[in-house]
Amino acid sequence: MKKLIIFNLLIIFLISATSCKKKEVKEPDRMDWWREARFGLFIHWGLYSIPAGEWKGRTDHAEWIRESAQIPLEQYDEFVSQFNPVNFNADEWVAMAKNAGMKYIVITSKHHDGFCLFDSKETDFDVMSTPFKRDILKELSDACAKQGITLCFYHSIMDWHHPDYLPRRNWETSRPAEGANMDSYVSHMKKQLKELLTNYGKIGVIWFDGEWEDTWTHDRGKDLYNYLRKLSPDLIINNRVDKGRSGMAGLTKDSTYFGDFGTPEQEIPLTGLPGVDWESCMTVNDHWGYNKNDQNWKSSEDLVHKLIDIASKGGNFLLNVGPTSEGVIPQASVDRLKDMGDWMKENGEAIYETQVSPFEKLDWGRCTQKEDGKNTVLYLHVFDWPNDGKLVIPGLQNKVVEAYALKDKSKAELDVEKTDDKTITVDVNNVDQSKYATVIVLEIKGKPVVKK
Ligand code: GLC
């Protein structure tokens, strides 16, 4: 009897010991690739690239032009026979994104105007009705598969073209709402989404938008989320599938709402948000869709700093381009992506797979970090170089194992000094500075402890 009890206890011990051990190993998560990627390309492209932002003398339109210029449906439909982007080259677009250091592409399968860039059996208002007659998403999906980039689709819930979508625009008096049925619209949208998840290889993210109108409800969001996850269990879906987005700040109000990540728009949260997945989407100039008059381009330095700022707060950066109706990405965007790529080639290690900064604020720049066994690697991104060549890291309590400049292949040791219990100083006098931001690597013992 005694033997049996001891034997049983041994078994229980072994089982619990192995299950405890199991817990230490991080379970793979369907969000992992996205969290590690940090940087993606947004593409807003459709019929609106033809008017290129200009209508009857006003020049500030873009992808909203049908609404902002109040263009009647029949007139907007005329763009279909004009859409012929003969210079479109999927391999070149994907290579451009890849060389910029981006890991995924989110393109508008359908924007608010309802026009589809893919061959949809559910509508004629698609690229197959244009003179171009080439399935743009198919070409991109092949190019992405070849080059190892994850393809994702932006799909607008709001639809100004489908007869069943409600509400109508209030200026649209010639399109009566009688007979329109929102439920039929939803089932049409589901069929299209099924096409998108079936015919274009593995899709990383469905990025919804236009969820704010009253006809879209929490129940519809929940149903759509579950429908898509059933079709594609690993799919990632943004929070605009439901009604929980808090305005342009973009984060989900509370956990009753569906969606895998928050979507700040044209802004970056003020601080890191540990445990919250989010992605800031932003334009390079002031419009999402192509606007030929908009030359207000952000500088490459600003964009690199934004990417670093976002990574230091644990988010992703989805940077937008708006191609022309000929299928050309504006040169100003191409140039900036090239600059960002040059920086990423030297410093990508300090962006990909990193975690939120342990510091509340660093006067000279930002920090990202990575676990390395029992140690932590801190990446110090220096925007403002110290005049005296002494980089001050305030409050760090850990023992420093080594310090070097990231781009220095020889990893020449930098002098580190602890001036008092609140300050570590790294001598960066001999460091060769990079354009935009220089990364200093500080390997420390244990998890970072920062004293205020
Ligand atoms: C806004 C706009 C839309 C754009 C989107 C990108 O919601 O309606 O045009 O696609 O932002 O986040």
Residues whose N, C-alpha, C, O or C-beta is under 5 A from the ligand:
A	BS01	GLC	E63 D209 E265 C281 W288
